[in-house]
Amino acid sequence: MTNLRQNMEENNSIKANTDVNELATRPIGRLLWEYSIPAVVGMVVMSLYNVIDRIFIGRGVGPEAIAGLAITFPVMNVSAAIGVLIGAGASSRVSILLGQQNLEGAQRVLGNSVVLIIVNALIYISLFAIFLDDILRAFGASDVTLPYARDFMLYLLPGMMVMNVMYSLNNVMRASGYPKPAMITMFIGAGCNVVLAPIFIFVLKLGIKGAAIATDISMTVGMVFVLAHFFRKDSVLHFKRGIYRLSWPIIVSIIGIGAAPSIVNFCSSAINTIINRSLYAYGGDIAVGAVGIFSTYTSLLCMVVVGICQGIQPILGYNYGAGRLDRMKRAFWLSAIAGTLVTSIGAIVSVFWPEVIARAFTVDQQLIDATCKGLSLATLSFWLVGFPIIATTLFQSIGMAGKSIFLSLIRQVIFLIPLLLILPKHFGLEGVWAAFPTSDAMCIITTIIMVMWQFRILNKQNGRICRPAELRA
């Protein structure tokens, strides 16, 4: 039995090496295409959960419901932050460990991440359920929008743990060399939502509650397919005994890397609260509805870039772990160009044809006019936002959590929050919208300086990449 077990472990190790060694040998352009396209599709599909809900609710319930959904953005960002904290950290750590041929270490990261996801989700979902009305009020809900926001969140809460498990393990699946299966699982869940959302909203006449129920069911279906992958013994990483015992060094390594994108989501909650309150003060519920459409549109574009990040992250992490600086740099610049192209196209559409975007979500003319005005101003600098997003992933992938966190904070905290507090006092509603392009421009300049300085440091190493001890955990 001992020999048989050893043979099985050796075979799994050989398979793992075969599956991920392509990250160090195949052309970077082809790898970027093969890894990023499934990830992009997966992230767009994930965004469709929100887009579909908002389109159907906006057209089937009304502009007040759209404003109510905008109030739920901060709550959803907190949930996403918990998932990203574990998912992004675990996937990045898995990539580096596989690059170092440490299969057992990657297995333990998988097991620890599952435990962390479940424990964290139980804690924050319980707190949301107890203090839901107070939380929604704090995030800017008015007497008009509170009932819509409450109905949506009450029915969505049970699905939040499912969402965290599905998204986090989907990232690990992709990082361990399965980009296409990761994409397919996202397709399955979103496809269910496309079918179920109109049924629950229009046919069963459940309104905003129906949208939440349809999302819960769809995410559960997607989670089942993700879990099925890790229950397969022939997967590079799979569930097995001995990997679930929490290890403090592994927890620290996961959280340290996942902190940057997680902080972005936590900060988004605070920022959305400030935005909702400012817009309500200067433009009422209609202005809050307009920012809901703006946030949905820009989030969709950013999700495309995040998809590129998820596709490039295993390539960056593996080649950094393997000491291939030349391949890591080429992968970064190609992905940076692709990300900038995405946000540039999105900015052009929003500046010159904002009405097309607004009419996709609502038929209310007042809300359309408010959205057009906001979109055309808020996205003036959005065309270069793809570069900072890609750069954050660069620092995350090579284990530089501090720089990744700082780069994540400068756009949404260090620059945007002060602007949101200052500009509206002088320019009113236009000042709220103007804070976005001003913050974006300042963030882009800072990012360029940080990236060029980091590459200068790496060049001095002549490709000799240091491997911190914790990477071998």
C-alpha positions in Angstrom: 0.0 0.0 0.0 2.9 2.4 0.8 4.5 1.8 -2.6 1.1 2.3 -4.3 0.5 5.6 -2.5 4.0 6.8 -3.4 3.5 5.9 -7.1 0.2 7.8 -7.1 1.8 10.9 -5.5 4.7 10.7 -8.1 2.2 10.4 -11.0 0.2 13.4 -9.7 3.5 15.4 -9.3 4.5 14.5 -12.9 1.0 15.6 -14.2 1.2 18.8 -12.2 4.6 19.6 -13.8 3.3 18.8 -17.3 0.2 21.0 -16.9 2.0 24.1 -15.5 5.5 23.9 -17.1 4.0 25.4 -20.3 3.9 28.7 -18.3 7.7 28.8 -18.5 8.1 27.5 -22.1 5.3 28.5 -24.4 5.2 31.9 -26.2 3.9 34.7 -23.9 1.5 36.1 -26.4 -0.1 32.7 -26.9 -0.2 32.0 -23.2 -1.8 35.4 -22.5 -4.5 34.7 -25.1 -5.2 31.2 -23.9 -5.3 32.1 -20.2 -6.8 35.5 -20.4 -9.7 34.9 -22.8 -11.3 32.3 -20.6 -10.7 34.5 -17.6 -12.2 37.6 -19.3 -15.2 35.6 -20.4 -15.6 34.3 -16.9 -15.4 37.8 -15.3 -17.8 39.2 -17.8 -20.2 36.4 -17.2 -19.8 37.1 -13.5 -20.6 40.7 -14.1 -23.7 39.7 -16.0 -25.3 38.6 -12.7 -25.4 42.3 -11.7 -26.1 43.7 -15.2 -28.9 41.3 -15.9 -30.5 42.0 -12.5 -30.3 45.8 -13.0 -31.6 45.7 -16.6 -34.6 43.6 -15.7 -35.3 45.4 -12.4 -34.9 48.8 -14.1 -37.4 47.9 -16.8 -39.7 45.8 -14.7 -39.8 47.6 -11.4 -38.8 51.2 -11.9 -36.1 53.9 -11.3 -36.6 53.7 -7.5 -35.6 50.0 -7.6 -32.4 50.9 -9.5 -31.6 53.4 -6.8 -32.3 50.8 -4.2 -29.9 48.4 -5.9 -27.2 51.2 -5.9 -27.5 51.2 -2.2 -26.7 47.5 -2.0 -23.4 48.0 -3.9 -21.4 48.7 -0.7 -22.8 45.6 1.0 -22.0 43.5 -2.1 -18.5 45.0 -2.1 -17.9 43.8 1.4 -19.0 40.3 0.4 -16.7 40.4 -2.6 -13.9 41.7 -0.5 -14.0 38.6 1.7 -14.1 36.3 -1.3 -11.2 38.2 -3.0 -9.1 38.2 0.1 -9.0 34.4 0.1 -9.5 33.7 -3.6 -6.9 36.1 -5.0 -4.4 35.4 -2.3 -4.8 31.6 -2.7 -4.6 31.7 -6.5 -1.5 33.8 -6.5 0.2 31.7 -3.9 -0.7 28.5 -5.8 0.9 29.9 -9.0 4.2 30.7 -7.2 4.3 27.4 -5.4 3.7 25.5 -8.6 6.4 27.5 -10.3 8.7 26.3 -7.6 7.5 22.7 -8.1 6.0 22.6 -4.6 2.8 20.6 -5.3 2.2 19.7 -1.6 2.5 23.4 -0.6 -0.1 24.3 -3.2 -2.4 21.5 -2.0 -2.3 22.9 1.6 -3.1 26.4 0.3 -6.2 25.0 -1.3 -7.4 23.3 1.9 -6.7 26.3 4.1 -8.5 28.6 1.7 -11.7 26.5 1.8 -11.8 26.7 5.6 -11.1 30.4 5.6 -13.8 31.1 3.0 -16.5 29.3 5.1 -15.5 30.8 8.4 -15.3 34.4 7.1 -18.6 34.1 5.2 -20.5 32.8 8.3 -19.3 35.7 10.3 -20.1 38.6 8.0 -23.4 37.1 6.8 -24.6 36.8 10.4 -23.7 40.4 11.1 -25.5 41.6 7.9 -28.6 39.6 8.8 -28.8 41.2 12.3 -28.0 44.8 11.4 -29.3 44.9 7.8 -31.5 48.0 8.0 -28.9 50.0 10.0 -26.2 49.0 7.5 -28.4 50.1 4.5 -29.2 53.4 6.2 -25.6 54.0 6.8 -24.8 53.3 3.2 -27.3 56.0 2.1 -30.7 54.4 1.8 -33.7 56.8 2.0 -37.3 56.0 3.0 -38.0 55.4 -0.7 -35.1 53.1 -1.6 -34.8 51.2 1.7 -37.6 48.7 1.0 -36.1 47.8 -2.3 -32.6 47.4 -0.9 -33.8 45.4 2.0 -35.9 43.0 -0.1 -33.0 42.4 -2.4 -30.4 41.8 0.4 -32.6 39.6 2.5 -33.0 37.1 -0.2 -29.4 37.4 -1.4 -27.7 36.8 2.0 -28.0 33.0 1.9 -26.2 33.0 -1.5 -23.3 35.1 -0.4 -21.3 32.1 1.0 -22.0 30.2 -2.2 -20.7 33.2 -4.2 -17.5 33.3 -2.2 -16.9 29.6 -2.6 -17.6 29.6 -6.3 -15.5 32.7 -7.2 -12.5 31.9 -4.9 -12.1 28.3 -6.0 -12.7 29.3 -9.6 -9.6 31.5 -9.3 -7.6 28.6 -7.8 -8.8 26.3 -10.6 -7.5 28.8 -13.2 -4.2 29.3 -11.3 -3.6 25.6 -11.3 -3.7 25.3 -15.0 -7.4 24.9 -15.9 -8.5 28.2 -17.5 -11.2 26.8 -19.9 -13.0 24.7 -17.2 -13.0 27.8 -15.0 -14.6 29.8 -17.8 -17.2 27.1 -18.4 -18.3 27.0 -14.8 -18.9 30.7 -14.8 -20.9 30.4 -18.1 -23.1 27.7 -16.5 -24.0 29.9 -13.5 -24.6 33.1 -15.6 -26.6 31.1 -18.2 -28.9 30.0 -15.4 -29.3 33.6 -14.2 -30.3 34.8 -17.7 -33.0 32.2 -17.8 -34.3 32.4 -14.2 -34.2 36.2 -13.6 -37.0 37.2 -16.0 -39.0 34.2 -14.9 -38.9 35.2 -11.2 -39.2 38.9 -11.9 -41.9 39.0 -14.6 -43.7 35.6 -14.7 -43.8 34.9 -11.0 -44.1 38.7 -10.3 -41.6 38.6 -7.4 -39.9 41.8 -8.5 -36.6 42.6 -6.9 -37.0 39.6 -4.6 -37.1 37.4 -7.7 -33.8 38.8 -9.0 -32.1 37.8 -5.7 -33.6 34.3 -5.7 -32.6 33.7 -9.3 -29.0 34.8 -8.5 -28.9 32.5 -5.4 -29.9 29.5 -7.5 -27.6 30.3 -10.4 -24.6 30.8 -8.1 -25.3 27.5 -6.4 -25.3 25.7 -9.7 -22.0 27.2 -10.6 -20.5 26.3 -7.3 -21.5 22.7 -7.7 -19.5 22.5 -11.0 -16.5 24.2 -9.4 -16.5 21.8 -6.4 -16.8 18.8 -8.8 -13.5 19.8 -10.3 -11.6 19.7 -7.0 -13.2 16.4 -6.0 -11.6 14.7 -9.1 -8.4 12.9 -8.1 -6.8 13.6 -11.5 -6.9 17.3 -11.0 -3.6 18.9 -10.3 -5.0 20.2 -7.0 -7.8 18.3 -5.4 -9.5 17.8 -2.0 -7.8 15.2 0.2 -7.2 14.5 3.8 -4.6 16.6 5.7 -4.8 19.8 3.8 -7.5 21.5 5.8 -5.6 22.0 9.1 -5.0 25.7 9.4 -1.4 26.8 9.2 -0.5 30.3 10.4 2.2 30.8 7.8 -0.2 29.7 5.0 -2.9 32.0 6.3 -0.6 35.0 6.5 0.7 34.2 2.9 -2.8 34.1 1.5 -4.1 37.2 3.3 -0.9 39.1 2.6 -1.3 38.6 -1.2 -5.1 38.9 -1.3 -5.1 42.0 0.9 -4.6 44.4 -2.0 -7.7 43.5 -4.1 -9.7 42.9 -1.0 -8.9 46.4 0.3 -10.1 47.7 -3.0 -13.5 46.2 -2.4 -13.7 47.3 1.2 -12.7 50.8 0.1 -15.4 50.7 -2.6 -18.0 50.2 0.2 -16.8 53.4 1.9 -16.6 55.3 -1.3 -20.0 54.1 -2.5 -21.4 55.3 0.8 -19.9 58.8 0.3 -21.0 58.9 -3.3 -24.6 57.8 -2.5 -24.9 60.4 0.2 -23.3 63.2 -1.9 -25.5 62.4 -4.9 -28.6 62.2 -2.7 -27.8 65.6 -1.2 -27.3 67.3 -4.5 -29.6 65.3 -6.8 -31.9 63.1 -4.9 -32.8 59.5 -5.6 -32.6 60.0 -9.4 -28.9 60.9 -9.0 -28.3 57.8 -6.9 -30.0 55.7 -9.6 -27.7 57.4 -12.2 -24.6 56.4 -10.3 -26.0 52.9 -10.1 -26.0 52.7 -13.9 -22.6 54.3 -14.0 -21.1 51.9 -11.5 -22.6 48.9 -13.3 -21.2 50.0 -16.7 -17.7 50.8 -15.4 -17.6 47.7 -13.3 -18.3 45.6 -16.3 -15.4 47.2 -18.1 -13.1 46.8 -15.1 -14.2 43.1 -14.9 -12.9 42.6 -18.4 -9.5 44.0 -17.3 -9.7 41.9 -14.1 -10.2 38.9 -16.3 -7.0 39.8 -18.1 -5.3 40.1 -14.7 -6.6 36.7 -13.6 -5.3 35.2 -16.9 -1.9 36.8 -16.6 -1.5 36.2 -12.9 -0.4 32.5 -13.2 2.1 33.5 -15.9 3.5 36.3 -13.9 3.7 34.3 -10.6 5.1 31.2 -12.2 7.8 32.9 -14.2 8.8 35.1 -11.2 9.0 32.0 -9.1 11.1 30.3 -11.8 13.4 33.3 -12.1 12.3 34.2 -15.7 12.3 38.0 -15.5 12.2 38.5 -19.3 9.0 36.5 -19.7 7.4 38.1 -16.7 8.1 41.6 -18.1 6.8 40.8 -21.5 3.6 39.2 -20.0 3.0 42.4 -18.0 3.4 44.8 -20.9 1.2 42.8 -23.3 -1.5 42.6 -20.7 -1.2 46.3 -19.9 -1.7 47.2 -23.5 -4.8 44.9 -23.6 -6.2 46.4 -20.4 -5.8 49.9 -21.6 -7.4 49.1 -24.9 -10.5 47.8 -23.1 -10.9 50.9 -20.8 -10.2 53.2 -23.8 -13.1 51.8 -25.8 -15.4 51.9 -22.8 -14.5 55.6 -22.2 -15.1 56.5 -25.8 -18.6 55.0 -25.8 -19.6 56.6 -22.5 -18.4 60.0 -23.4 -19.9 60.2 -26.9 -22.9 57.8 -26.7 -24.0 57.8 -23.0 -27.6 57.6 -23.9 -27.1 54.2 -25.5 -25.9 52.9 -22.1 -28.6 54.6 -20.1 -31.4 53.3 -22.2 -30.2 49.8 -21.8 -31.1 50.0 -18.1 -34.2 52.2 -17.9 -37.0 53.8 -19.9 -37.4 56.7 -17.4 -36.4 59.9 -19.2 -35.4 61.8 -16.1 -33.0 59.0 -15.1 -31.7 58.7 -18.6 -30.8 62.4 -18.7 -29.1 62.3 -15.3 -27.1 59.2 -16.3 -25.9 60.8 -19.6 -24.7 63.8 -17.8 -22.8 61.8 -15.2 -21.3 59.3 -17.6 -19.9 61.8 -20.0 -18.1 63.7 -17.2 -17.1 60.9 -14.9 -15.3 58.8 -17.5 -13.1 61.5 -19.1 -9.9 59.9 -17.7 -11.2 56.3 -17.6 -9.5 55.4 -20.9 -6.2 54.7 -19.0 -7.6 53.0 -15.9 -6.7 49.6 -17.3 -3.0 50.2 -16.7 -3.2 50.7 -12.8 -5.4 47.6 -12.5 -2.9 45.5 -14.4 0.0 47.0 -12.4 -1.7 46.1 -9.1 -1.8 42.5 -10.3 1.9 42.6 -11.2 2.9 43.5 -7.6 0.4 41.0 -6.2 1.8 38.2 -8.4 5.4 38.7 -7.5 4.6 38.7 -3.7 5.0 42.5 -3.1 1.8 42.9 -1.1 2.7 46.3 0.3 3.1 47.9 -3.0 0.0 46.2 -4.4 -2.0 47.4 -1.4 -0.7 51.0 -1.8 -1.5 51.0 -5.5 -5.0 49.7 -4.8 -5.5 52.5 -2.3 -4.3 55.5 -4.2 -7.2 55.6 -6.6 -10.1 54.9 -4.3 -8.9 56.2 -1.0 -5.9 58.6 -1.1 -7.2 60.5 -4.1 -10.9 59.9 -4.6 -12.3 60.3 -1.1 -10.7 63.8 -0.5 -12.0 64.9 -3.9 -15.5 63.7 -3.1 -15.4 65.7 0.0 -14.0 68.9 -1.5 -15.3 69.3 -5.1 -19.1 69.0 -4.4 -18.8 72.0 -2.0 -17.6 74.2 -4.8 -19.3 72.6 -7.9 -22.4 70.8 -6.5 -23.5 67.7 -8.4 -21.0 68.2 -11.1 -18.3 68.2 -8.4 -19.3 64.6 -7.4 -19.0 63.4 -11.0 -15.7 65.4 -11.6 -14.0 63.6 -8.7 -13.8 60.4 -10.7 -11.7 61.6 -13.7 -9.5 63.7 -11.5 -8.7 60.8 -9.2 -8.1 58.5 -12.2 -5.6 60.9 -13.7 -3.6 61.2 -10.5 -3.6 57.4 -10.0 -2.3 56.8 -13.5 0.6 59.1 -13.1 1.6 57.5 -9.8 1.3 54.0 -11.2 3.6 54.8 -14.1 6.3 56.0 -11.7 5.9 52.9 -9.5 6.1 50.4 -12.3 9.1 52.0 -14.0 10.9 52.2 -10.6 10.2 48.5 -9.9 11.5 47.3 -13.2 14.6 49.3 -12.7 15.1 47.4 -9.4 14.5 44.1 -11.1 16.9 44.9 -13.9 19.7 45.4 -11.4 19.1 41.9 -10.2 19.9 40.7 -13.7 17.0 38.2 -13.6 18.0 36.7 -10.2 14.7 36.7 -8.4 14.8 36.2 -4.7 12.5 33.6 -3.2 11.2 34.5 0.2 11.1 31.7 2.7 7.3 31.9 3.1 6.9 31.0 -0.6 8.0 27.5 0.3 5.2 27.1 2.9 
